[in-house]
Amino acid sequence: MVLAYISDPLDEEHSRGHFYHVCRGVLQKEEVLPPPPGEPIACTVCGVELEYEDFIDAQMKGGT
């Protein structure tokens, strides 16, 4: 897994989720925003490319 999707509590008025990169097995503290389709972003530490589709997949798998 290279992305984690963490949902906000559902009782908040503007609840949504946040994406975080899992770099070398460690969940990063800084939120990652999805890139535009066709323009992947790369982690400067591990080199993994995160594409728009990866964010959709992480969201579909659910949050914690």
BELWORA-V349481 format. One record per pair of residues at least 24 apart in sequence whose ideal C-beta (glycine too) atoms are under 10 Angstrom apart, sorted by the first residue. I is the first residue (numbers start at 0). J is the second residue. If there is no record, write none. Layout:
# BELWORA-V349481
I,J ; I,J
This chain:
# BELWORA-V349481
0,24 ; 0,26 ; 0,56 ; 0,57 ; 0,60 ; 1,31 ; 1,42 ; 1,45 ; 1,47 ; 1,48 ; 1,49 ; 1,53 ; 1,57 ; 2,31 ; 2,33 ; 2,47 ; 2,49 ; 2,53 ; 2,54 ; 2,56 ; 2,57 ; 2,58 ; 2,60 ; 3,27 ; 3,31 ; 3,57 ; 3,60 ; 3,62 ; 3,63 ; 4,54 ; 4,55 ; 4,56 ; 4,57 ; 4,58 ; 4,59 ; 4,60 ; 4,61 ; 4,62 ; 4,63 ; 5,30 ; 5,57 ; 5,61 ; 5,62 ; 5,63 ; 6,58 ; 6,61 ; 6,62 ; 6,63 ; 7,62 ; 15,62 ; 16,57 ; 16,58 ; 16,61 ; 16,62 ; 16,63 ; 17,62 ; 18,49 ; 18,53 ; 18,54 ; 18,57 ; 18,58 ; 18,62 ; 19,57 ; 20,44 ; 20,45 ; 20,47 ; 20,49 ; 20,53 ; 21,45 ; 21,47 ; 21,57 ; 22,46 ; 22,47 ; 23,47 ; 31,57 ; 33,57 ; 33,58
